[in-house]
Every structure is written in C-alpha cells, then in structure tokens.
Amino acid sequence: MIWWLVACRPAPVAFPARTVDYDEVVLTASAGSSLESTVRYRIEPGRSDVWVVATLRTEGVVYDEGAPVMHYDSDTPKGADAWPLVLQHAIAARPAAVRVDTRGRPVALDDPATWADDALAALAQAPVPPAALGNDRLVDPDGYIANLARTFPGHPPRGDWVRDERLAGLRARRTEICQPIGRVEGLPAVRCEGSCTADDDPRGTLYGATCWTEVRTDREGIVTIESGYSGTLIRTGSDGQAEDLPVAGQRLVRRVGS
C-alpha cells in the first residue's frame, strides 16, 4: 500500500498522463548575492517511463553586492542579457526525452547523444557573439538530469529520503524523514524534515544546515513540491581568515491550473 494515499486508491504517477505545465519559483541568497527566478516547464507523456520535458520561459533577477541588478526574460530578450542565461535557456527550451524511476524522479536522458546534438544546434542559433559559444560545459547530460531531479524529486518514500543536489553552490546531501500530515489546501500532503551536509570543497562547507520538503498530490499525481534550506556557509575570506555567511533557499514547483 502506498502510505501517503487513502487505502485502496492507486498510487498516482509523478506527472499526469497528459501534457501539463509546471512553474518553478526559486529564491536563493548567499554571500552578498541573491537570485529570484521563475521557470515554466512543459511535460508531455512519452512511452513507458519516458517523459518529454522542455522549458517554455525563464525569468530571473540577480542581485549582487556592488553590481547593477540584472534582469532576464527569455520572452523579451535584450542585447545586454548575460550570455550564460541566454545559452542555458536555449538548451533547456529544446525538448528532452527523460527516463524516470518508479517514484517519478528523473534518472537519465533516454538518448544522450541526440540531446547533445540538439543542444549544440541550439547554442549555434543563440543570439550571442561567437566568442560566447566556446563553453562546451553547458552541454552536460549529467548536469541537466541533476538540475531536473532537483526540481522534480518525485514522490517521497516512507522514512528517510536521501537525495544529492547543489546547495549554496556546494555538492550537498539532504537527509529528511517523511510523514503524512493530512490535507493541506484540500490535498493529501507529506512533510519531510532533516539536515543538509556538504562534501569537502575548497570553496567552503555548510554548518548547522536544516532542510525540508513538502509534497501535495491529487488523483493525477504531484500538484506541488515545496522545499527549502537554511544554514551557515563557512569559507576562507580574502584575508585568509574563516568567515561565516548565512545561506538560505526556497523552491516551489506547482502544476499550472491546479
């Protein structure tokens, strides 16, 4: 029996068996800078365990201490747009066939070679100077899946839910304990809480970081996934001394029209 659902109700798939859009809203703050972004994804059912994912729109505002505020909207491109944002959206806008596991977490591209060819074609057509096209690191199948799995982590298991992702720019691991919390806004909900730890990294480490995730579903599948973290980034400052910086982030993914 799937524990977060009412008895005798079949477990929903992660995504509805129809084409749907999801909005992802992200707020992050670290070391004097912050990012507010909204991304709209379109997800279409493919064959068996394969879904087709594409980004329809990317919006963002970057605040960096001592620098001008930077705005980006893929629907209204400007010559002053930061090249990395333009190139990242160009790649993400190409449909990608993605395999998911039984809980709905993206695990791999169905055809990495075709995806890489499409990504390179998207880069070649991007409205940026030729000098900006020399960064092949953007064509990264593993990185694409890691970012997608962070946005769509799938259904939480009973008990421990462990998943790897980047937090405050560091490779980190979330270890949360999940339990049903009844209905939230009329939907069955699961709440997960725990801690975040970072791998050894010369750029710093996380201290006292806590994290949480809340998932709400309906008969079709996941409606919202909300997650967050907060803690302290300890790193070596320009003077060679250790410095403590508060870091935090929050992410909301919501099915459009739900």
Secondary structure, DSSP 8 states (H G I E B T S, - for coil): --TTS-TT-----SS-SS-EEEEEEEEEEETTEEEEEEEEEEEEE-STTEEEEEEEEEEEEEEETTS--EEEETTS--TTS-HHHHHHHHHHTS-EEEEE-TTS-EEEES-HHHHHHHHHHHHHHSSS-GGGGG-GGG--HHHHHHHHHHH---S--SEEEEEEEEETTEEEEEEEEEEEEEEETTEEEEEEEEEEEE---TT-EEEEEEEEEEEEE-SSSEEEEEEEEEEEEEEE-TTSSEEEEEEEEEEEEEETT-
